[in-house]
């Protein structure tokens, strides 16, 4: 009985160690995702920036005219 419990504990500990070592994550993948997201933000900002600035200026002009 004690031997079986010790074997189960050893097996559980080994499984926990495997999960813990595999749970570190994929650092290069996260770096790639971060860089791609930043690139998309820059591209969208470059395309939509002038239109948004013009829209903002029109809104400020309408509020200022009152």
PyMOL Python script that loads the backbone (N, CA, C, O; Angstrom):
from pymol import cmd

cmd.read_pdbstr("""\
ATOM      1  N   UNK A   1       0.827  -1.195   0.000  1.00  0.00           N
ATOM      2  CA  UNK A   1       0.000   0.000   0.000  1.00  0.00           C
ATOM      3  C   UNK A   1       0.868   1.254   0.000  1.00  0.00           C
ATOM      4  O   UNK A   1       0.639   2.149  -0.814  1.00  0.00           O
ATOM      5  N   UNK A   2       1.844   1.345   0.877  1.00  0.00           N
ATOM      6  CA  UNK A   2       2.730   2.510   0.937  1.00  0.00           C
ATOM      7  C   UNK A   2       3.569   2.586  -0.329  1.00  0.00           C
ATOM      8  O   UNK A   2       3.832   3.668  -0.854  1.00  0.00           O
ATOM      9  N   UNK A   3       3.982   1.422  -0.808  1.00  0.00           N
ATOM     10  CA  UNK A   3       4.777   1.400  -2.039  1.00  0.00           C
ATOM     11  C   UNK A   3       3.959   1.924  -3.225  1.00  0.00           C
ATOM     12  O   UNK A   3       4.486   2.659  -4.061  1.00  0.00           O
ATOM     13  N   UNK A   4       2.698   1.557  -3.302  1.00  0.00           N
ATOM     14  CA  UNK A   4       1.827   2.025  -4.383  1.00  0.00           C
ATOM     15  C   UNK A   4       1.620   3.532  -4.278  1.00  0.00           C
ATOM     16  O   UNK A   4       1.641   4.232  -5.290  1.00  0.00           O
ATOM     17  N   UNK A   5       1.422   4.032  -3.069  1.00  0.00           N
ATOM     18  CA  UNK A   5       1.229   5.465  -2.881  1.00  0.00           C
ATOM     19  C   UNK A   5       2.495   6.230  -3.258  1.00  0.00           C
ATOM     20  O   UNK A   5       2.415   7.293  -3.874  1.00  0.00           O
ATOM     21  N   UNK A   6       3.650   5.703  -2.896  1.00  0.00           N
ATOM     22  CA  UNK A   6       4.915   6.349  -3.247  1.00  0.00           C
ATOM     23  C   UNK A   6       5.108   6.354  -4.758  1.00  0.00           C
ATOM     24  O   UNK A   6       5.585   7.341  -5.318  1.00  0.00           O
ATOM     25  N   UNK A   7       4.747   5.274  -5.412  1.00  0.00           N
ATOM     26  CA  UNK A   7       4.868   5.201  -6.868  1.00  0.00           C
ATOM     27  C   UNK A   7       3.932   6.208  -7.537  1.00  0.00           C
ATOM     28  O   UNK A   7       4.306   6.863  -8.510  1.00  0.00           O
ATOM     29  N   UNK A   8       2.705   6.325  -7.004  1.00  0.00           N
ATOM     30  CA  UNK A   8       1.760   7.304  -7.559  1.00  0.00           C
ATOM     31  C   UNK A   8       2.269   8.729  -7.351  1.00  0.00           C
ATOM     32  O   UNK A   8       2.156   9.572  -8.241  1.00  0.00           O
ATOM     33  N   UNK A   9       2.823   8.990  -6.185  1.00  0.00           N
ATOM     34  CA  UNK A   9       3.356  10.311  -5.895  1.00  0.00           C
ATOM     35  C   UNK A   9       4.529  10.627  -6.818  1.00  0.00           C
ATOM     36  O   UNK A   9       4.631  11.740  -7.336  1.00  0.00           O
ATOM     37  N   UNK A  10       5.404   9.665  -7.022  1.00  0.00           N
ATOM     38  CA  UNK A  10       6.554   9.858  -7.915  1.00  0.00           C
ATOM     39  C   UNK A  10       6.082  10.112  -9.347  1.00  0.00           C
ATOM     40  O   UNK A  10       6.622  10.977 -10.037  1.00  0.00           O
ATOM     41  N   UNK A  11       5.080   9.363  -9.789  1.00  0.00           N
ATOM     42  CA  UNK A  11       4.538   9.553 -11.138  1.00  0.00           C
ATOM     43  C   UNK A  11       3.879  10.916 -11.273  1.00  0.00           C
ATOM     44  O   UNK A  11       4.059  11.599 -12.280  1.00  0.00           O
ATOM     45  N   UNK A  12       3.119  11.310 -10.264  1.00  0.00           N
ATOM     46  CA  UNK A  12       2.459  12.629 -10.301  1.00  0.00           C
ATOM     47  C   UNK A  12       3.495  13.738 -10.303  1.00  0.00           C
ATOM     48  O   UNK A  12       3.347  14.719 -11.033  1.00  0.00           O
ATOM     49  N   UNK A  13       4.551  13.599  -9.491  1.00  0.00           N
ATOM     50  CA  UNK A  13       5.607  14.609  -9.432  1.00  0.00           C
ATOM     51  C   UNK A  13       6.326  14.720 -10.773  1.00  0.00           C
ATOM     52  O   UNK A  13       6.644  15.823 -11.218  1.00  0.00           O
ATOM     53  N   UNK A  14       6.581  13.593 -11.413  1.00  0.00           N
ATOM     54  CA  UNK A  14       7.217  13.598 -12.732  1.00  0.00           C
ATOM     55  C   UNK A  14       6.346  14.272 -13.770  1.00  0.00           C
ATOM     56  O   UNK A  14       6.842  15.018 -14.614  1.00  0.00           O
ATOM     57  N   UNK A  15       5.039  14.013 -13.711  1.00  0.00           N
ATOM     58  CA  UNK A  15       4.115  14.654 -14.651  1.00  0.00           C
ATOM     59  C   UNK A  15       4.052  16.157 -14.411  1.00  0.00           C
ATOM     60  O   UNK A  15       4.004  16.944 -15.357  1.00  0.00           O
ATOM     61  N   UNK A  16       4.052  16.548 -13.145  1.00  0.00           N
ATOM     62  CA  UNK A  16       4.031  17.966 -12.809  1.00  0.00           C
ATOM     63  C   UNK A  16       5.285  18.666 -13.313  1.00  0.00           C
ATOM     64  O   UNK A  16       5.220  19.787 -13.818  1.00  0.00           O
ATOM     65  N   UNK A  17       6.416  18.005 -13.172  1.00  0.00           N
ATOM     66  CA  UNK A  17       7.658  18.588 -13.657  1.00  0.00           C
ATOM     67  C   UNK A  17       7.638  18.758 -15.174  1.00  0.00           C
ATOM     68  O   UNK A  17       8.131  19.760 -15.693  1.00  0.00           O
ATOM     69  N   UNK A  18       7.072  17.783 -15.887  1.00  0.00           N
ATOM     70  CA  UNK A  18       6.965  17.887 -17.349  1.00  0.00           C
ATOM     71  C   UNK A  18       6.073  19.050 -17.745  1.00  0.00           C
ATOM     72  O   UNK A  18       6.414  19.824 -18.640  1.00  0.00           O
ATOM     73  N   UNK A  19       4.940  19.175 -17.088  1.00  0.00           N
ATOM     74  CA  UNK A  19       4.014  20.267 -17.408  1.00  0.00           C
ATOM     75  C   UNK A  19       4.669  21.598 -17.117  1.00  0.00           C
ATOM     76  O   UNK A  19       4.545  22.540 -17.900  1.00  0.00           O
ATOM     77  N   UNK A  20       5.361  21.683 -16.005  1.00  0.00           N
ATOM     78  CA  UNK A  20       6.002  22.930 -15.629  1.00  0.00           C
ATOM     79  C   UNK A  20       7.092  23.329 -16.623  1.00  0.00           C
ATOM     80  O   UNK A  20       7.224  24.508 -16.952  1.00  0.00           O
ATOM     81  N   UNK A  21       7.870  22.365 -17.103  1.00  0.00           N
ATOM     82  CA  UNK A  21       8.933  22.690 -18.050  1.00  0.00           C
ATOM     83  C   UNK A  21       8.366  23.023 -19.427  1.00  0.00           C
ATOM     84  O   UNK A  21       8.953  23.817 -20.163  1.00  0.00           O
ATOM     85  N   UNK A  22       7.224  22.420 -19.782  1.00  0.00           N
ATOM     86  CA  UNK A  22       6.616  22.708 -21.073  1.00  0.00           C
ATOM     87  C   UNK A  22       5.809  23.994 -21.056  1.00  0.00           C
ATOM     88  O   UNK A  22       5.423  24.487 -22.116  1.00  0.00           O
ATOM     89  N   UNK A  23       5.543  24.549 -19.880  1.00  0.00           N
ATOM     90  CA  UNK A  23       4.671  25.706 -19.745  1.00  0.00           C
ATOM     91  C   UNK A  23       5.439  27.025 -19.835  1.00  0.00           C
ATOM     92  O   UNK A  23       4.904  28.073 -19.474  1.00  0.00           O
ATOM     93  N   UNK A  24       6.650  26.988 -20.297  1.00  0.00           N
ATOM     94  CA  UNK A  24       7.446  28.209 -20.384  1.00  0.00           C
ATOM     95  C   UNK A  24       6.972  29.119 -21.504  1.00  0.00           C
ATOM     96  O   UNK A  24       7.148  30.335 -21.424  1.00  0.00           O
ATOM     97  N   UNK A  25       6.389  28.566 -22.521  1.00  0.00           N
ATOM     98  CA  UNK A  25       5.889  29.377 -23.617  1.00  0.00           C
ATOM     99  C   UNK A  25       6.875  29.456 -24.767  1.00  0.00           C
ATOM    100  O   UNK A  25       8.023  29.026 -24.662  1.00  0.00           O
ATOM    101  N   UNK A  26       6.408  30.002 -25.836  1.00  0.00           N
ATOM    102  CA  UNK A  26       7.190  30.111 -27.047  1.00  0.00           C
ATOM    103  C   UNK A  26       7.600  31.568 -27.205  1.00  0.00           C
ATOM    104  O   UNK A  26       6.877  32.357 -27.815  1.00  0.00           O
ATOM    105  N   UNK A  27       8.751  31.925 -26.661  1.00  0.00           N
ATOM    106  CA  UNK A  27       9.188  33.324 -26.650  1.00  0.00           C
ATOM    107  C   UNK A  27       9.343  33.881 -28.062  1.00  0.00           C
ATOM    108  O   UNK A  27       8.837  34.974 -28.318  1.00  0.00           O
ATOM    109  N   UNK A  28      10.010  33.201 -28.994  1.00  0.00           N
ATOM    110  CA  UNK A  28      10.096  33.765 -30.351  1.00  0.00           C
ATOM    111  C   UNK A  28       8.727  33.974 -30.997  1.00  0.00           C
ATOM    112  O   UNK A  28       8.540  34.923 -31.759  1.00  0.00           O
ATOM    113  N   UNK A  29       7.779  33.101 -30.700  1.00  0.00           N
ATOM    114  CA  UNK A  29       6.436  33.269 -31.239  1.00  0.00           C
ATOM    115  C   UNK A  29       5.768  34.515 -30.697  1.00  0.00           C
ATOM    116  O   UNK A  29       5.114  35.244 -31.443  1.00  0.00           O
ATOM    117  N   UNK A  30       5.927  34.772 -29.391  1.00  0.00           N
ATOM    118  CA  UNK A  30       5.335  35.965 -28.798  1.00  0.00           C
ATOM    119  C   UNK A  30       6.002  37.224 -29.315  1.00  0.00           C
ATOM    120  O   UNK A  30       5.346  38.248 -29.504  1.00  0.00           O
ATOM    121  N   UNK A  31       7.296  37.152 -29.544  1.00  0.00           N
ATOM    122  CA  UNK A  31       7.998  38.313 -30.100  1.00  0.00           C
ATOM    123  C   UNK A  31       7.477  38.592 -31.505  1.00  0.00           C
ATOM    124  O   UNK A  31       7.252  39.747 -31.866  1.00  0.00           O
ATOM    125  N   UNK A  32       7.287  37.550 -32.289  1.00  0.00           N
ATOM    126  CA  UNK A  32       6.776  37.717 -33.647  1.00  0.00           C
ATOM    127  C   UNK A  32       5.365  38.302 -33.629  1.00  0.00           C
ATOM    128  O   UNK A  32       5.057  39.198 -34.414  1.00  0.00           O
ATOM    129  N   UNK A  33       4.511  37.804 -32.743  1.00  0.00           N
ATOM    130  CA  UNK A  33       3.152  38.329 -32.645  1.00  0.00           C
ATOM    131  C   UNK A  33       3.176  39.805 -32.253  1.00  0.00           C
ATOM    132  O   UNK A  33       2.426  40.610 -32.804  1.00  0.00           O
ATOM    133  N   UNK A  34       4.039  40.158 -31.301  1.00  0.00           N
ATOM    134  CA  UNK A  34       4.137  41.552 -30.865  1.00  0.00           C
ATOM    135  C   UNK A  34       4.611  42.453 -31.998  1.00  0.00           C
ATOM    136  O   UNK A  34       4.054  43.531 -32.206  1.00  0.00           O
ATOM    137  N   UNK A  35       5.627  42.024 -32.727  1.00  0.00           N
ATOM    138  CA  UNK A  35       6.135  42.836 -33.843  1.00  0.00           C
ATOM    139  C   UNK A  35       5.110  42.966 -34.962  1.00  0.00           C
ATOM    140  O   UNK A  35       4.973  44.034 -35.558  1.00  0.00           O
ATOM    141  N   UNK A  36       4.393  41.889 -35.251  1.00  0.00           N
ATOM    142  CA  UNK A  36       3.378  41.957 -36.297  1.00  0.00           C
ATOM    143  C   UNK A  36       2.233  42.886 -35.886  1.00  0.00           C
ATOM    144  O   UNK A  36       1.711  43.633 -36.714  1.00  0.00           O
ATOM    145  N   UNK A  37       1.845  42.840 -34.617  1.00  0.00           N
ATOM    146  CA  UNK A  37       0.793  43.729 -34.137  1.00  0.00           C
ATOM    147  C   UNK A  37       1.235  45.185 -34.220  1.00  0.00           C
ATOM    148  O   UNK A  37       0.475  46.052 -34.650  1.00  0.00           O
ATOM    149  N   UNK A  38       2.468  45.441 -33.807  1.00  0.00           N
ATOM    150  CA  UNK A  38       2.993  46.810 -33.904  1.00  0.00           C
ATOM    151  C   UNK A  38       3.039  47.262 -35.357  1.00  0.00           C
ATOM    152  O   UNK A  38       2.719  48.414 -35.652  1.00  0.00           O
ATOM    153  N   UNK A  39       3.425  46.388 -36.256  1.00  0.00           N
ATOM    154  CA  UNK A  39       3.443  46.720 -37.684  1.00  0.00           C
ATOM    155  C   UNK A  39       2.058  47.045 -38.215  1.00  0.00           C
ATOM    156  O   UNK A  39       1.888  47.989 -38.987  1.00  0.00           O
ATOM    157  N   UNK A  40       1.062  46.257 -37.797  1.00  0.00           N
ATOM    158  CA  UNK A  40      -0.311  46.537 -38.232  1.00  0.00           C
ATOM    159  C   UNK A  40      -0.797  47.881 -37.703  1.00  0.00           C
ATOM    160  O   UNK A  40      -1.475  48.620 -38.418  1.00  0.00           O
ATOM    161  N   UNK A  41      -0.459  48.199 -36.467  1.00  0.00           N
ATOM    162  CA  UNK A  41      -0.858  49.487 -35.899  1.00  0.00           C
ATOM    163  C   UNK A  41      -0.234  50.631 -36.690  1.00  0.00           C
ATOM    164  O   UNK A  41      -0.900  51.626 -36.974  1.00  0.00           O
ATOM    165  N   UNK A  42       1.026  50.495 -37.041  1.00  0.00           N
ATOM    166  CA  UNK A  42       1.708  51.549 -37.808  1.00  0.00           C
ATOM    167  C   UNK A  42       1.064  51.714 -39.185  1.00  0.00           C
ATOM    168  O   UNK A  42       0.842  52.839 -39.633  1.00  0.00           O
ATOM    169  N   UNK A  43       0.765  50.612 -39.852  1.00  0.00           N
ATOM    170  CA  UNK A  43       0.160  50.682 -41.193  1.00  0.00           C
ATOM    171  C   UNK A  43      -1.239  51.294 -41.112  1.00  0.00           C
ATOM    172  O   UNK A  43      -1.579  52.170 -41.907  1.00  0.00           O
ATOM    173  N   UNK A  44      -2.042  50.843 -40.165  1.00  0.00           N
ATOM    174  CA  UNK A  44      -3.401  51.385 -40.034  1.00  0.00           C
ATOM    175  C   UNK A  44      -3.350  52.862 -39.664  1.00  0.00           C
ATOM    176  O   UNK A  44      -4.119  53.665 -40.193  1.00  0.00           O
ATOM    177  N   UNK A  45      -2.445  53.221 -38.755  1.00  0.00           N
ATOM    178  CA  UNK A  45      -2.309  54.620 -38.359  1.00  0.00           C
ATOM    179  C   UNK A  45      -1.894  55.481 -39.550  1.00  0.00           C
ATOM    180  O   UNK A  45      -2.385  56.598 -39.711  1.00  0.00           O
ATOM    181  N   UNK A  46      -0.990  54.965 -40.384  1.00  0.00           N
ATOM    182  CA  UNK A  46      -0.532  55.721 -41.550  1.00  0.00           C
ATOM    183  C   UNK A  46      -1.673  55.924 -42.551  1.00  0.00           C
ATOM    184  O   UNK A  46      -1.768  56.979 -43.179  1.00  0.00           O
ATOM    185  N   UNK A  47      -2.526  54.928 -42.697  1.00  0.00           N
ATOM    186  CA  UNK A  47      -3.626  55.049 -43.654  1.00  0.00           C
ATOM    187  C   UNK A  47      -4.781  55.879 -43.103  1.00  0.00           C
ATOM    188  O   UNK A  47      -5.364  56.682 -43.831  1.00  0.00           O
ATOM    189  N   UNK A  48      -5.114  55.697 -41.841  1.00  0.00           N
ATOM    190  CA  UNK A  48      -6.292  56.348 -41.278  1.00  0.00           C
ATOM    191  C   UNK A  48      -5.961  57.641 -40.546  1.00  0.00           C
ATOM    192  O   UNK A  48      -6.871  58.409 -40.234  1.00  0.00           O
ATOM    193  N   UNK A  49      -4.702  57.904 -40.265  1.00  0.00           N
ATOM    194  CA  UNK A  49      -4.309  59.084 -39.494  1.00  0.00           C
ATOM    195  C   UNK A  49      -4.782  60.394 -40.092  1.00  0.00           C
ATOM    196  O   UNK A  49      -5.403  61.186 -39.383  1.00  0.00           O
ATOM    197  N   UNK A  50      -4.517  60.659 -41.361  1.00  0.00           N
ATOM    198  CA  UNK A  50      -4.962  61.932 -41.945  1.00  0.00           C
ATOM    199  C   UNK A  50      -6.493  62.099 -41.929  1.00  0.00           C
ATOM    200  O   UNK A  50      -6.998  63.189 -41.664  1.00  0.00           O
ATOM    201  N   UNK A  51      -7.214  61.025 -42.210  1.00  0.00           N
ATOM    202  CA  UNK A  51      -8.678  61.112 -42.198  1.00  0.00           C
ATOM    203  C   UNK A  51      -9.190  61.370 -40.785  1.00  0.00           C
ATOM    204  O   UNK A  51     -10.122  62.151 -40.593  1.00  0.00           O
ATOM    205  N   UNK A  52      -8.587  60.720 -39.805  1.00  0.00           N
ATOM    206  CA  UNK A  52      -9.005  60.941 -38.422  1.00  0.00           C
ATOM    207  C   UNK A  52      -8.651  62.351 -37.953  1.00  0.00           C
ATOM    208  O   UNK A  52      -9.417  62.971 -37.216  1.00  0.00           O
ATOM    209  N   UNK A  53      -7.515  62.848 -38.371  1.00  0.00           N
ATOM    210  CA  UNK A  53      -7.129  64.217 -37.999  1.00  0.00           C
ATOM    211  C   UNK A  53      -8.096  65.223 -38.610  1.00  0.00           C
ATOM    212  O   UNK A  53      -8.493  66.185 -37.952  1.00  0.00           O
ATOM    213  N   UNK A  54      -8.471  65.007 -39.852  1.00  0.00           N
ATOM    214  CA  UNK A  54      -9.427  65.906 -40.506  1.00  0.00           C
ATOM    215  C   UNK A  54     -10.797  65.839 -39.827  1.00  0.00           C
ATOM    216  O   UNK A  54     -11.443  66.868 -39.628  1.00  0.00           O
ATOM    217  N   UNK A  55     -11.238  64.633 -39.473  1.00  0.00           N
ATOM    218  CA  UNK A  55     -12.509  64.466 -38.786  1.00  0.00           C
ATOM    219  C   UNK A  55     -12.486  65.173 -37.431  1.00  0.00           C
ATOM    220  O   UNK A  55     -13.456  65.830 -37.054  1.00  0.00           O
ATOM    221  N   UNK A  56     -11.396  65.039 -36.714  1.00  0.00           N
ATOM    222  CA  UNK A  56     -11.251  65.703 -35.415  1.00  0.00           C
ATOM    223  C   UNK A  56     -11.269  67.222 -35.582  1.00  0.00           C
ATOM    224  O   UNK A  56     -11.907  67.930 -34.803  1.00  0.00           O
ATOM    225  N   UNK A  57     -10.568  67.714 -36.596  1.00  0.00           N
ATOM    226  CA  UNK A  57     -10.522  69.162 -36.821  1.00  0.00           C
ATOM    227  C   UNK A  57     -11.897  69.704 -37.173  1.00  0.00           C
ATOM    228  O   UNK A  57     -12.268  70.785 -36.718  1.00  0.00           O
ATOM    229  N   UNK A  58     -12.655  68.975 -37.972  1.00  0.00           N
ATOM    230  CA  UNK A  58     -14.014  69.399 -38.310  1.00  0.00           C
ATOM    231  C   UNK A  58     -14.892  69.445 -37.062  1.00  0.00           C
ATOM    232  O   UNK A  58     -15.676  70.379 -36.891  1.00  0.00           O
ATOM    233  N   UNK A  59     -14.768  68.459 -36.202  1.00  0.00           N
ATOM    234  CA  UNK A  59     -15.562  68.437 -34.966  1.00  0.00           C
ATOM    235  C   UNK A  59     -15.194  69.606 -34.076  1.00  0.00           C
ATOM    236  O   UNK A  59     -16.078  70.240 -33.500  1.00  0.00           O
ATOM    237  N   UNK A  60     -13.912  69.906 -33.949  1.00  0.00           N
ATOM    238  CA  UNK A  60     -13.470  71.043 -33.113  1.00  0.00           C
ATOM    239  C   UNK A  60     -13.975  72.347 -33.716  1.00  0.00           C
ATOM    240  O   UNK A  60     -14.413  73.233 -32.982  1.00  0.00           O
ATOM    241  N   UNK A  61     -13.923  72.483 -35.054  1.00  0.00           N
ATOM    242  CA  UNK A  61     -14.400  73.698 -35.701  1.00  0.00           C
ATOM    243  C   UNK A  61     -15.900  73.905 -35.465  1.00  0.00           C
ATOM    244  O   UNK A  61     -16.344  75.032 -35.243  1.00  0.00           O
ATOM    245  N   UNK A  62     -16.684  72.814 -35.513  1.00  0.00           N
ATOM    246  CA  UNK A  62     -18.117  72.933 -35.274  1.00  0.00           C
ATOM    247  C   UNK A  62     -18.414  73.336 -33.836  1.00  0.00           C
ATOM    248  O   UNK A  62     -19.317  74.135 -33.587  1.00  0.00           O
ATOM    249  N   UNK A  63     -17.669  72.794 -32.905  1.00  0.00           N
ATOM    250  CA  UNK A  63     -17.886  73.143 -31.493  1.00  0.00           C
ATOM    251  C   UNK A  63     -17.444  74.565 -31.224  1.00  0.00           C
ATOM    252  O   UNK A  63     -18.082  75.279 -30.451  1.00  0.00           O
ATOM    253  N   UNK A  64     -16.351  74.988 -31.859  1.00  0.00           N
ATOM    254  CA  UNK A  64     -15.830  76.339 -31.639  1.00  0.00           C
ATOM    255  C   UNK A  64     -16.728  77.404 -32.254  1.00  0.00           C
ATOM    256  O   UNK A  64     -16.727  78.546 -31.793  1.00  0.00           O
ATOM    257  N   UNK A  65     -17.483  77.061 -33.268  1.00  0.00           N
ATOM    258  CA  UNK A  65     -18.323  78.059 -33.946  1.00  0.00           C
ATOM    259  C   UNK A  65     -19.526  78.465 -33.109  1.00  0.00           C
ATOM    260  O   UNK A  65     -20.143  79.490 -33.397  1.00  0.00           O
ATOM    261  N   UNK A  66     -19.875  77.710 -32.099  1.00  0.00           N
ATOM    262  CA  UNK A  66     -21.012  78.052 -31.255  1.00  0.00           C
ATOM    263  C   UNK A  66     -20.599  79.128 -30.344  1.00  0.00           C
ATOM    264  O   UNK A  66     -21.398  79.587 -29.528  1.00  0.00           O
TER     265      UNK A  66
END
""", "prot")
cmd.dss("prot")
cmd.show_as("cartoon", "prot")
cmd.util.cbc("prot")
cmd.orient("prot")
